[in-house]
């Protein structure tokens, strides 16, 4: 889900940008997650025929539709954190 959150902030990101944005994820896991999100129609992958090749990832309309639900989930988590006994 971290990938989706980062793509909410930017319209598109390159693989290296995502890798820097999520420093604790391995390259292998990031690739697997991106492929999974792409196969589910949440993320789209655009390849530009340049030298060197450029690949960008962005959210599809289905991915963007997750924004309200994820925003509510974050608010709930923050509320829970504040009311959790120490």
N, C-alpha and C positions, 0 to 999 in steps of 0.2 A: 504493500500500500504506500510505502514511502515514495515509490516512483510516481504514483498517481498524485500524491500531494505536491511533489515538486513540479509536475506538469501543470497543476492548477495555477501555479505562480507564473509560469512562462508558457507562451503558446507552443514552443517546441524547444527541444534540447538535444544536443548531440550526445553520443554515448559517453565521451570523456567528461562532459559536463555533469551527467548523471553520476558517473563514477566519483567525481570530486564532491558532489553534493551528498552522497551516501558513502562516507569513507569506510565504514565497517563492513560493507558488503564486498564479497570477492567478485572478481570479473566473471567467473563461471556462473555464480548465482545471479548476478545482474543480467547476464545474457539469458539465462533460463527464465527469469521473471519477465523480462521484456518479451520473449517469445510466447510465453503463456498469456500475457495480457494482449498481445497481438492476435493470438488464435481465438481469444474470447471476444474480440472486437472492441476492446477498451482503448487500445493504443494502436496508432498507425505508424508504420515505418516508411520513410521516404528516402530513396537512394538517389543521389545526384551524380550524374556521370561526369565527374571532374577528376582531375589529377592533383592531389590524391582524392580518392572517392570520399564523399561526404554523406553521412547517414544521419537523419534527424528523426526524432520520435515526438509524437504529439498525441493528444487525446482525441478520440473520435467523439461524435455527438453522444454516444452511449457512455463513454468515459466522463464527459462533461456533466452528464445527467447524475453522476454519483456525487457531485459537489454538495448539494443540500444535505444528503444523508450523511456524508462524512463530516460535514461541518457540525451537524447535530451530535454525532458520535464524539467528536472532540470536545464539544461543550459539556456533554455528559461526563466524560472522563475528567475534565477539569473540575466540575462540580463534585464528583466523587472524591477526587484527591483533596479538595478543600474540607469536605465533611468527614473524611476518614479519621478515626481516633488515632492519636499518637501513642 
